[in-house]
Amino acid sequence: MRIRTTLPVSALALAAALSAPAPTAAQMDVAEPFKVGTFEIDGTPQVGVVLRDQYIVALNPANTALERDPAYPAIPEPADMLDLIARYEYGMKARLYELVNHVVENDMITGTRPDYVYDLDEVETLPPIMYPGKILNAAVNFYSHVNEAGSPEQQAEARRQRRENRGVPYLFLKPSRGAVIGNGHEIVIPWGRDRIDWEVELGAVIGRAGKYISANDAEAHVFGYMVTIDVSDRGGRPPGGNPMTSDWFVGKGHDTFAPQGPWIVPKEFYGNPMEILRQTLSIGDQQLQEATAGDMIHSLWELIEYGSSIITLYPGDVVNNGTSGGTNAGSDRGYLQPGEVVSASIDGIGTLTLPAVAEPEPQGLTGANLTPVCNYRNCNR
């Protein structure tokens, strides 16, 4: 299958086209769809092109080899995924298409393989973006997630009221470095925190900066999509002291609480998420969540408009669409336990699979730390 797309022609590529038969036409075909991710290769994080969800082409070494052919002009290689995303529409997109065509059409995957092509199990999958500048998450953005803990009658009434009064989205910031982990990494259940919940979400990766982005133009600002999990601590904060009872930092901000990946699908290979989205989550062999975009309260494009009306969105920022019903609030299975394995999937993107482990008890603290839930709540549940 070949996919046609329109690419901007840089001044450098145009000059090369006038002097050599380099493939720099404004219209380009790509031999097959691809994804992009970050992988530990030879001990260092490297951007890789993912083919068929099982082969990794190390981008910079592959590009160096490609540029030995004078038909391909030299371009600055991306330092990391953030650099690739920022430059995707300014030369990198054309180069990735050329690179994929070169690898596929010369049978470098299943035939004679150069040293920059790997099987997926030969490399460690890291978070695709190390690390997003900011992560915006939508709270209660699926009708099936509204008042999950209520009776069927209470749920129906709460959801009816929400449909009649959608208001504007509710977004919160989730930490980046420290919270962000990749596929196969461990979700660490913090010491003493025994009410850890799961939320599968679609992560939209911003590709073009913008402030006051209209929902009508939001898709043009997106680079691509990935699977994310909003791991959540439902234990709350201890009573006393500051009278605030809600604490989103406690609820969302622990280390390892923002899994992302396993890679990013450029938007031209995914389609319109508001038409095709299907996201699911399982713990072990028990599927707990399944939803499509038809259950969303605010569209992804409305989330981008709302978020950008508060703060400028930059390439590599992530906007998560929220989660559906099927969290612990609507289940009697109990909270996430050490030893359990969480798998979150989005059709057309991939699956994040992460084991949960317990954090050992910290030593030498003075009492100003976040205390165990059992210190102030009934922990028999």
Buried (B, 14 or more C-beta within 10 A) or exposed (E): EEBEBEBEEBEBBEEBBEEEEBBBEEEBEBBBBBBBBBBEBEEEBBBBBBBEEEBBBBBBBBBEBBBEEEEBBEBEBBEBBBBBBBBBBEBBBBBBBBBBBBBBEEEBBEEEBEEBBBEBEEBBBBBBBBBBBBBBBBBBBBBBBBBBEBEEEEBEBBBEEBEEEEEEBBBBBBBBEEBBBBBBBBBBBBBBBBBBBBBBBBBBBBBBBBEEBBBEEBBEBBBBBBBBBBBBBBBBBBEEEEEEEEBEBBBBBBBBBBBBBBBBBBBBBBEEBBEEBBBBBBBEEEEBBBBBBEBBBBBBBBBBBBBBEEEBBBBBBBBBBBBBBBBBEBBEEEBBEBEBEBBBBBEBBBBBBBEBBBBEEEEEEEEEEBBBBEEBBEEEE
